[in-house]
Amino acid sequence: MRAAVAQPFQGAYVMQAVSEDALNGEARQAFVNVDLLLSVFEELGRPIKTGDTILDFGCGEGRMVYAFRKLGYKAFGADIAPASSEVEELLEQKGLCSRKQQPLRVIPSDLYKIPFNDDNFDFVVSWEVMEHVQDHRQALSEIRRVLKPCGWSLHFFPARYRFLEPHVHVPLGTLIQGQRYLHFWALMGVRTKSQEGLAARDIAQENHEFLRTETRYLSKRRLKELVYSYFGNIDFVERHYWKYNVGRSGWIYKALARAGLRKAVPLVATILSPFGRRALFFFKPPPEHGLTLSCGYFRH
């Protein structure tokens, strides 16, 4: 079992893995993300063990799968786009998997079926994926299918009411996505690094198409309705995410702790999380128990 950590990215195994591979940039960030996920699961009362199976839903290039496996965990990934061939080669070169295992798989876009068997995973996680899902019902149905009974699921993603849309950096872009509105901000100089040198009209059109087809920010109320309909339980665990985050919310947690106001963290997290990041947790109850079994989860 992985040792508990006091702060994110301080676990001895994580630091050793990063040092061995001399990682930087996105690769290093994957280890930070994995360390935070592991820490929150520990905080929730169910640490991931090395024999447990983990699915990184929406794994992208597959870097978190590599990080999990480098730390000794049995992780797999699935996404609608193929993973990075570089990551696949690295997994094999480091002896972290065999080609036969296919740890990184593609979700067929026409069927949207996660390419793993029913009741296969102890844990399903994702990082900045839920805001891209277009059909949340189908995604949740598939997560339920591949989770084992009493399997746990944890997802971190930008909240609906955060001030800056995190992909195109447009103020209130999570809510207002009209082309004229986006054109105004492009004229004001708001653009991503890849958009440098483009005309404002082209940037607005590009952002409009991206936000319309590749994002869908749901309200907390809607998330509750959907998750509860498939799992019968849901919890927003931003209070734990704050404790182990190295960003702004982590600073707020530390400030409250130093001021002797640690007990105020859940309330402050509840108030501020709609404008920052969501941490969504749920579990799959066994069918014979309907939707009533706690599966060892007790709200902290």
C-alpha positions as CSV (number, residue, x, y, z in Angstrom):
1,M,0.0,0.0,0.0
2,R,1.2,3.5,-0.8
3,A,2.2,5.5,2.2
4,A,0.0,8.5,3.1
5,V,1.4,11.9,2.3
6,A,1.1,15.2,4.2
7,Q,1.2,17.3,1.1
8,P,0.8,16.6,-2.6
9,F,3.8,15.6,-4.6
10,Q,5.7,14.8,-1.5
11,G,5.3,11.0,-1.5
12,A,8.7,9.3,-1.6
13,Y,7.7,6.9,-4.4
14,V,6.5,9.9,-6.5
15,M,9.6,11.9,-6.0
16,Q,11.8,8.9,-6.7
17,A,9.9,8.1,-10.0
18,V,10.2,11.7,-11.2
19,S,13.9,11.8,-10.4
20,E,14.6,8.6,-12.1
21,D,13.0,9.7,-15.4
22,A,14.2,13.3,-15.2
23,L,10.7,14.4,-16.1
24,N,9.5,17.9,-16.8
25,G,6.5,19.7,-18.3
26,E,3.4,17.6,-19.0
27,A,5.1,14.3,-18.0
28,R,6.0,15.7,-14.5
29,Q,2.5,17.2,-14.2
30,A,1.0,13.7,-14.7
31,F,2.8,12.5,-11.6
32,V,1.5,15.5,-9.6
33,N,-2.0,14.7,-10.8
34,V,-1.7,11.0,-9.9
35,D,-0.2,11.9,-6.4
36,L,-3.2,14.1,-5.7
37,L,-5.7,11.4,-6.8
38,L,-4.0,8.8,-4.6
39,S,-3.9,11.3,-1.7
40,V,-7.7,12.1,-2.0
41,F,-8.6,8.4,-2.1
42,E,-6.6,7.9,1.1
43,E,-8.4,10.8,2.6
44,L,-11.7,9.3,1.7
45,G,-10.7,6.1,3.5
46,R,-9.9,3.7,0.7
47,P,-6.2,3.8,-0.4
48,I,-5.5,2.3,-3.8
49,K,-3.5,-0.9,-3.4
50,T,-0.9,-2.2,-5.9
51,G,-3.2,-5.1,-6.9
52,D,-6.2,-2.8,-7.6
53,T,-7.1,-2.0,-11.2
54,I,-7.5,1.6,-12.2
55,L,-9.0,3.2,-15.4
56,D,-8.0,6.6,-16.5
57,F,-11.1,7.7,-18.3
58,G,-10.2,10.1,-21.1
59,C,-6.5,9.4,-20.7
60,G,-5.3,11.6,-23.5
61,E,-1.7,10.8,-24.4
62,G,-1.6,8.3,-21.5
63,R,0.8,10.1,-19.3
64,M,-1.2,9.4,-16.1
65,V,-1.3,5.7,-16.9
66,Y,2.4,5.8,-17.2
67,A,2.7,7.6,-13.9
68,F,0.4,5.1,-12.1
69,R,2.3,2.2,-13.5
70,K,5.7,3.7,-12.7
71,L,4.5,3.9,-9.1
72,G,3.6,0.3,-9.2
73,Y,-0.2,0.4,-9.8
74,K,-2.1,-1.6,-12.4
75,A,-3.5,1.2,-14.5
76,F,-5.2,1.4,-17.9
77,G,-6.5,4.2,-20.1
78,A,-9.2,4.8,-22.7
79,D,-9.9,7.8,-24.8
80,I,-11.7,8.6,-28.1
81,A,-8.3,9.5,-29.7
82,P,-5.3,7.2,-29.8
83,A,-2.7,7.7,-27.0
84,S,0.8,8.9,-27.7
85,S,3.0,6.3,-29.4
86,E,5.9,7.8,-27.3
87,V,4.1,6.9,-24.1
88,E,3.2,3.4,-25.4
89,E,6.9,2.8,-26.3
90,L,8.0,4.1,-22.9
91,L,5.6,1.8,-21.1
92,E,7.1,-1.2,-22.9
93,Q,10.7,0.0,-22.7
94,K,10.4,0.4,-18.9
95,G,8.9,-3.0,-18.6
96,L,5.7,-1.6,-17.2
97,C,3.4,-3.6,-19.5
98,S,3.5,-6.0,-22.4
99,R,2.1,-5.1,-25.8
100,K,-0.5,-7.8,-25.3
101,Q,-2.0,-6.0,-22.3
102,Q,-3.0,-3.0,-24.4
103,P,-3.0,-0.6,-21.4
104,L,-4.0,2.3,-23.6
105,R,-7.1,1.7,-25.7
106,V,-9.4,3.7,-28.0
107,I,-13.1,4.3,-27.3
108,P,-15.1,3.9,-30.5
109,S,-16.7,7.3,-31.2
110,D,-19.7,5.7,-32.9
111,L,-20.6,3.3,-30.1
112,Y,-18.9,5.2,-27.2
113,K,-18.2,2.0,-25.4
114,I,-15.2,1.8,-23.0
115,P,-13.2,-1.1,-24.5
116,F,-13.0,-3.2,-21.3
117,N,-15.1,-5.9,-19.8
118,D,-17.9,-5.4,-17.3
119,D,-17.0,-5.2,-13.6
120,N,-13.4,-4.8,-14.5
121,F,-12.0,-1.9,-12.4
122,D,-11.7,-1.1,-8.7
123,F,-11.2,2.6,-9.5
124,V,-12.1,4.9,-12.4
125,V,-10.6,8.4,-12.4
126,S,-10.3,11.3,-14.8
127,W,-8.6,14.7,-14.9
128,E,-10.1,17.6,-16.8
129,V,-12.3,15.3,-18.9
130,M,-15.9,15.7,-17.7
131,E,-16.1,19.2,-19.2
132,H,-15.4,17.6,-22.6
133,V,-18.0,14.8,-22.4
134,Q,-20.9,15.5,-24.8
135,D,-23.2,12.7,-23.6
136,H,-22.8,12.4,-19.8
137,R,-25.5,9.8,-19.6
138,Q,-23.6,7.4,-21.9
139,A,-20.3,8.2,-20.1
140,L,-21.7,7.5,-16.7
141,S,-23.5,4.4,-17.9
142,E,-20.2,3.1,-19.2
143,I,-18.3,4.0,-16.1
144,R,-20.9,2.0,-14.1
145,R,-20.5,-0.9,-16.4
146,V,-16.8,-1.3,-16.1
147,L,-16.6,-0.6,-12.4
148,K,-16.6,-3.6,-10.0
149,P,-19.3,-3.7,-7.4
150,C,-18.2,-1.3,-4.7
151,G,-15.7,0.3,-7.1
152,W,-15.0,4.0,-6.5
153,S,-14.8,6.8,-9.0
154,L,-13.2,10.3,-8.7
155,H,-13.1,13.1,-11.3
156,F,-11.5,16.5,-11.2
157,F,-12.7,19.1,-13.8
158,P,-13.3,22.9,-14.2
159,A,-16.5,24.2,-12.7
160,R,-19.3,25.7,-14.7
161,Y,-19.0,29.2,-13.2
162,R,-15.2,29.8,-13.2
163,F,-14.3,33.2,-14.5
164,L,-11.9,32.2,-17.2
165,E,-12.7,29.3,-19.5
166,P,-9.5,27.2,-19.1
167,H,-9.0,26.2,-22.7
168,V,-9.5,29.4,-24.6
169,H,-9.0,31.8,-21.6
170,V,-12.1,33.8,-22.5
171,P,-13.9,35.4,-19.4
172,L,-17.2,33.6,-18.7
173,G,-16.5,31.4,-21.8
174,T,-18.0,28.4,-19.9
175,L,-21.4,30.1,-20.1
176,I,-21.3,32.6,-23.0
177,Q,-20.1,31.1,-26.2
178,G,-21.6,33.2,-28.9
179,Q,-19.3,34.1,-31.8
180,R,-19.8,37.9,-31.4
181,Y,-18.9,37.7,-27.7
182,L,-15.8,35.6,-28.5
183,H,-14.8,38.0,-31.3
184,F,-14.9,40.9,-28.8
185,W,-12.4,39.2,-26.5
186,A,-10.2,38.2,-29.5
187,L,-10.1,41.9,-30.4
188,M,-9.1,42.6,-26.8
189,G,-6.1,40.4,-27.3
190,V,-7.4,37.2,-25.5
191,R,-5.9,34.2,-27.3
192,T,-4.0,31.0,-26.7
193,K,-0.3,30.5,-27.6
194,S,-1.3,28.5,-30.7
195,Q,-3.5,31.4,-31.8
196,E,-0.7,34.0,-31.9
197,G,-0.7,35.8,-35.2
198,L,-4.3,34.8,-36.2
199,A,-6.9,37.4,-37.1
200,A,-9.5,38.1,-34.3
201,R,-12.3,36.8,-36.6
202,D,-10.5,33.5,-37.1
203,I,-9.8,33.1,-33.4
204,A,-13.5,33.8,-32.6
205,Q,-14.6,31.2,-35.1
206,E,-12.1,28.6,-33.8
207,N,-13.1,29.2,-30.2
208,H,-16.8,29.1,-31.0
209,E,-16.4,25.7,-32.8
210,F,-14.2,24.3,-30.0
211,L,-16.6,25.4,-27.2
212,R,-19.7,24.2,-29.1
213,T,-18.4,20.8,-30.0
214,E,-15.8,19.9,-27.4
215,T,-17.0,21.3,-24.1
216,R,-20.2,20.9,-22.0
217,Y,-20.2,22.5,-18.6
218,L,-23.0,21.1,-16.4
219,S,-24.3,22.7,-13.3
220,K,-23.9,21.0,-9.9
221,R,-27.6,20.4,-9.9
222,R,-27.5,18.6,-13.2
223,L,-24.5,16.6,-12.3
224,K,-26.2,15.5,-9.1
225,E,-29.3,14.4,-11.1
226,L,-27.3,12.4,-13.6
227,V,-24.8,10.7,-11.3
228,Y,-27.5,9.8,-8.7
229,S,-29.7,8.2,-11.5
230,Y,-26.9,5.8,-12.3
231,F,-25.2,5.3,-8.9
232,G,-27.6,6.3,-6.2
233,N,-24.9,8.3,-4.5
234,I,-22.7,11.4,-5.1
235,D,-20.4,13.6,-3.1
236,F,-18.4,16.7,-4.1
237,V,-15.1,16.3,-2.3
238,E,-13.4,19.6,-3.0
239,R,-12.6,19.9,0.7
240,H,-10.1,17.0,0.2
241,Y,-8.9,18.3,-3.2
242,W,-8.0,21.6,-1.5
243,K,-5.9,19.8,1.2
244,Y,-3.6,18.2,-1.3
245,N,-3.6,20.7,-4.2
246,V,-0.5,22.8,-4.9
247,G,-2.5,25.6,-6.5
248,R,-4.6,28.5,-5.3
249,S,-7.1,26.3,-3.4
250,G,-4.2,24.6,-1.6
251,W,-2.9,28.0,-0.5
252,I,-6.3,28.9,0.9
253,Y,-6.3,25.6,2.8
254,K,-2.9,26.3,4.3
255,A,-3.9,29.8,5.2
256,L,-7.1,28.6,7.0
257,A,-5.1,25.9,8.7
258,R,-2.5,28.3,10.0
259,A,-5.2,30.6,11.3
260,G,-6.7,27.7,13.2
261,L,-9.8,27.6,10.9
262,R,-9.3,24.1,9.4
263,K,-12.9,23.3,10.3
264,A,-14.0,26.1,8.0
265,V,-12.5,24.4,4.9
266,P,-15.6,22.4,3.9
267,L,-17.8,25.6,4.0
268,V,-15.2,27.7,2.1
269,A,-14.7,25.0,-0.5
270,T,-18.4,24.7,-1.0
271,I,-18.7,28.5,-1.5
272,L,-15.7,28.9,-3.8
273,S,-15.6,25.6,-5.8
274,P,-18.4,26.6,-8.3
275,F,-15.9,29.3,-9.5
276,G,-12.9,27.0,-9.7
277,R,-12.7,23.2,-9.9
278,R,-15.0,20.3,-9.1
279,A,-14.0,17.1,-7.4
280,L,-16.8,14.6,-8.1
281,F,-16.9,11.3,-6.2
282,F,-19.3,8.3,-6.4
283,F,-19.2,4.5,-6.1
284,K,-21.0,1.5,-7.6
285,P,-23.2,-0.4,-5.2
286,P,-23.6,-4.2,-5.7
287,P,-26.9,-5.0,-7.5
288,E,-28.2,-7.2,-4.7
289,H,-28.1,-4.2,-2.3
290,G,-29.8,-1.9,-4.7
291,L,-28.6,1.7,-4.1
292,T,-28.4,1.6,-0.4
293,L,-25.0,0.0,0.5
294,S,-22.2,2.5,1.5
295,C,-19.4,0.3,0.1
296,G,-17.2,1.5,3.0
297,Y,-17.7,5.1,2.2
298,F,-18.5,7.4,5.1
299,R,-18.6,11.2,4.4
300,H,-15.8,12.9,6.2
